Amino acid sequence: MPESVDTLRSFGPLGNGDGFAVPDTPCLLLDRARLGANARRFLDIANRHGVTLRPHLKTCKSVDVARVLTGGRDDAPVTVSTLAEAEYFAAAGFTDILYAVGMAPGKFERVARLTKDTGARVTLLTDNLVVADAARHFAARLGVAFEFLVEVDCGDGRGGVMPDSELLVQVARRLHEGDGTAVRGVMTHAGQSYDTNDPVTVARIADRERDAAVGAANRLREAGFDVDVVSVGSTPTVAFAESLAGVTEARCGVHAFFDLDQFGRGVCRWDDLALSVLATVIGHNRASGIVLVDAGGLALSKDTSARHFLPDAGYGYVCHAETMQRVGPLSVTAVNQEHGKIAVDDACRYDEMPVGSQVRIVPNHACFTAAAYPGYHVIDNGAPCAYWSRHNGW
Amino acid sequence: MPESVDTLRSFGPLGNGDGFAVPDTPCLLLDRARLGANARRFLDIANRHGVTLRPHLKTCKSVDVARVLTGGRDDAPVTVSTLAEAEYFAAAGFTDILYAVGMAPGKFERVARLTKDTGARVTLLTDNLVVADAARHFAARLGVAFEFLVEVDCGDGRGGVMPDSELLVQVARRLHEGDGTAVRGVMTHAGQSYDTNDPVTVARIADRERDAAVGAANRLREAGFDVDVVSVGSTPTVAFAESLAGVTEARCGVHAFFDLDQFGRGVCRWDDLALSVLATVIGHNRASGIVLVDAGGLALSKDTSARHFLPDAGYGYVCHAETMQRVGPLSVTAVNQEHGKIAVDDACRYDEMPVGSQVRIVPNHACFTAAAYPGYHVIDNGAPCAYWSRHNGW
């Protein structure tokens, strides 16, 4: 009896007595070798294009992951999506931070505190005159300098001025003319690259992203501004861009881990998937034909973006805990807050996934799944080797 | 210039200089009066039925909210969905905790530590013999007692044995016969109450929920077991149940805050909605016809459950920050990680929501939206009066 029950708790190679606690489930597993390979691939891409990689840390929100993504350089440029991230990475020694979400007038005091406290150079983003005016006001009031990129819309339809608009030059001028404000360049993001899984189409979107950014930069240069930064990026466009001529830096984030969404659009291979959720089987409902696991909508997130190109993605693919190979065609087919339902295709699955056994679930969208957790259980050749914390929230 | 920019930062009554920090956005606002009224309504319902309310704290994950939901009694029975919640509430003095997710063999050591450390009575849940056997094994090994409810499936098709199954009695017997294990009763959850917005249909589902639980309890009594606990509940069935005869306790959680999903199914009125996300307008993209806010998919969650009965729910209704009245028919129509897009119906919306102004967004599903935040900015008559922390994770 003790023998058989104890094996239920075994993680196989995940709990091999090397001094790291066996993680309770649900938890995030991060494969260090895959993370490293993904990081190198995108550093190489940037290098090949002759641009700087400015990894977006909104996916990982982890200093330890960031050091891998930057090739080990704390002074490497990075991108963040919240001021909480900016504060966390600046406190850890990152000195060149782009806050790549449109600035709000109410956030200047917080940025001023951050730059005074840490000495980090934080570059802000805007596409409007209200924020440009507010920047001038707060720079004067707080005695600090605020540097900006002007956000350009390259077809995503989210933030940004049109690259050929008068507003582009007006925003730059308003910032340039302020005593404590400056414009360093332009930034754009081809979010529309997520609408396709065809690499050739993505390459054409990458052309448009580059042309919008470089065109906007050249218009600012013609208007008399120095433009040092021409920033582009989304993980698909960086992966498939054919030329980044005129661009100075490329941004991407989910390349750190990849996920079913990226796999479905061909941006990564199955063996590049570095992030999974470890879950425990807590029940079999044979009348309903389901295996129940303790990873539900909070542990996996309710993001279902991968279904666009992988109709069977559900809330994630179900994999063997040790091998990361899929369990037949199974996915998590429904979720409640703390329950994941796996509809089984064959009664043999109940024996394959007994109550108490563990499975790994590859999520739809790593950025959203990871955001529910305080950190990563890092594994190396399947064995736990480290715990890396994350910094969530705003 | 300073005047006009400063007003951009004003929260109106939310930032009225009463000593509480103006919250940065996005953040959660919790209306204390509405929370109190919602709590009283469901305490009254339970009282009218002559059953104990065992509020589910998976929605709030907050000791301060829990004290309101229990009518101020720390010794009141409560429900949790994670062992992290159990530990947090036990450490805060809650002594009667039901962990209402199927137990896993790998979690007994953690539960034993919790009960030894805090003295709290933690009741566990299972529907299978593997966990019953593991309970006996770990009770003997760890020298602690484990008490269970047997989970019954009343038509939800998630966890639970059928109320008329042999397995019901077998699981109870296996637990009863262990030296350190016991069965206290039965529990069921009518998750299928979420499939309808018709109160009469919900009342019939509540009948079935009650009948399944009471029927299972009676079968166990006939088999010779003492059954002290007959536990039922979901927020809709508790709200609309006509009789809870034979039931001892009712569970519900989202009644604390309510949300668009509950509003859409008629479980609450508009003026009962206690939780909203405060967001800041960060841009206007007139070419795309959108107002951009700094509350995206992480701040609002990607749960879209409310669309089932409110097709225009989007990722939440957009409301005026001060009045909580809707801004026309607007909702958050699309999200990225930190961006919310509000498609505007009329150009006047740009003036109504200038860059830097704030809006409140009523989320689809409070349990999921709240889970992204470390706590609540509590407001009283629109003014900040407290900050209540949450305990997320597993």
Chai-1 contact restraints between the chains, C-beta under 6 A:
chainA,res_idxA,chainB,res_idxB,connection_type,confidence,min_distance_angstrom,max_distance_angstrom,comment,restraint_id
A,M1,B,H137,contact,1.0,0.0,6.0,A-B,restraint_1
A,P2,B,H137,contact,1.0,0.0,6.0,A-B,restraint_2
A,V5,B,A134,contact,1.0,0.0,6.0,A-B,restraint_3
A,V5,B,H137,contact,1.0,0.0,6.0,A-B,restraint_4
A,L8,B,P105,contact,1.0,0.0,6.0,A-B,restraint_5
A,R9,B,P105,contact,1.0,0.0,6.0,A-B,restraint_6
A,R9,B,G106,contact,1.0,0.0,6.0,A-B,restraint_7
A,P26,B,W394,contact,1.0,0.0,6.0,A-B,restraint_8
A,K58,B,Q337,contact,1.0,0.0,6.0,A-B,restraint_9
A,S81,B,Q337,contact,1.0,0.0,6.0,A-B,restraint_10
A,S81,B,E338,contact,1.0,0.0,6.0,A-B,restraint_11
A,V101,B,E338,contact,1.0,0.0,6.0,A-B,restraint_12
A,G102,B,I282,contact,1.0,0.0,6.0,A-B,restraint_13
A,G102,B,G283,contact,1.0,0.0,6.0,A-B,restraint_14
A,A104,B,T280,contact,1.0,0.0,6.0,A-B,restraint_15
A,A104,B,I282,contact,1.0,0.0,6.0,A-B,restraint_16
A,A104,B,G356,contact,1.0,0.0,6.0,A-B,restraint_17
A,P105,B,L8,contact,1.0,0.0,6.0,A-B,restraint_18
A,P105,B,R9,contact,1.0,0.0,6.0,A-B,restraint_19
A,P105,B,G356,contact,1.0,0.0,6.0,A-B,restraint_20
A,G106,B,R9,contact,1.0,0.0,6.0,A-B,restraint_21
A,D127,B,G283,contact,1.0,0.0,6.0,A-B,restraint_22
A,N128,B,G283,contact,1.0,0.0,6.0,A-B,restraint_23
A,N128,B,V355,contact,1.0,0.0,6.0,A-B,restraint_24
A,V130,B,V355,contact,1.0,0.0,6.0,A-B,restraint_25
A,V130,B,G356,contact,1.0,0.0,6.0,A-B,restraint_26
A,A134,B,V5,contact,1.0,0.0,6.0,A-B,restraint_27
A,H137,B,M1,contact,1.0,0.0,6.0,A-B,restraint_28
A,H137,B,P2,contact,1.0,0.0,6.0,A-B,restraint_29
A,H137,B,V5,contact,1.0,0.0,6.0,A-B,restraint_30
A,G157,B,S288,contact,1.0,0.0,6.0,A-B,restraint_31
A,R158,B,H339,contact,1.0,0.0,6.0,A-B,restraint_32
A,G159,B,G283,contact,1.0,0.0,6.0,A-B,restraint_33
A,G159,B,L292,contact,1.0,0.0,6.0,A-B,restraint_34
A,T280,B,A104,contact,1.0,0.0,6.0,A-B,restraint_35
A,I282,B,G102,contact,1.0,0.0,6.0,A-B,restraint_36
A,I282,B,A104,contact,1.0,0.0,6.0,A-B,restraint_37
A,G283,B,G102,contact,1.0,0.0,6.0,A-B,restraint_38
A,G283,B,D127,contact,1.0,0.0,6.0,A-B,restraint_39
A,G283,B,N128,contact,1.0,0.0,6.0,A-B,restraint_40
A,G283,B,G159,contact,1.0,0.0,6.0,A-B,restraint_41
A,S288,B,G157,contact,1.0,0.0,6.0,A-B,restraint_42
A,L292,B,G159,contact,1.0,0.0,6.0,A-B,restraint_43
A,L298,B,A371,contact,1.0,0.0,6.0,A-B,restraint_44
A,K302,B,K302,contact,1.0,0.0,6.0,A-B,restraint_45
A,K302,B,D303,contact,1.0,0.0,6.0,A-B,restraint_46
A,D303,B,K302,contact,1.0,0.0,6.0,A-B,restraint_47
A,Q337,B,K58,contact,1.0,0.0,6.0,A-B,restraint_48
A,Q337,B,S81,contact,1.0,0.0,6.0,A-B,restraint_49
A,Q337,B,C367,contact,1.0,0.0,6.0,A-B,restraint_50
A,E338,B,S81,contact,1.0,0.0,6.0,A-B,restraint_51
A,E338,B,V101,contact,1.0,0.0,6.0,A-B,restraint_52
A,H339,B,R158,contact,1.0,0.0,6.0,A-B,restraint_53
A,V355,B,N128,contact,1.0,0.0,6.0,A-B,restraint_54
A,V355,B,V130,contact,1.0,0.0,6.0,A-B,restraint_55
A,G356,B,A104,contact,1.0,0.0,6.0,A-B,restraint_56
A,G356,B,P105,contact,1.0,0.0,6.0,A-B,restraint_57
A,G356,B,V130,contact,1.0,0.0,6.0,A-B,restraint_58
A,C367,B,Q337,contact,1.0,0.0,6.0,A-B,restraint_59
A,A371,B,L298,contact,1.0,0.0,6.0,A-B,restraint_60
A,P374,B,G393,contact,1.0,0.0,6.0,A-B,restraint_61
A,G393,B,P374,contact,1.0,0.0,6.0,A-B,restraint_62
A,W394,B,P26,contact,1.0,0.0,6.0,A-B,restraint_63
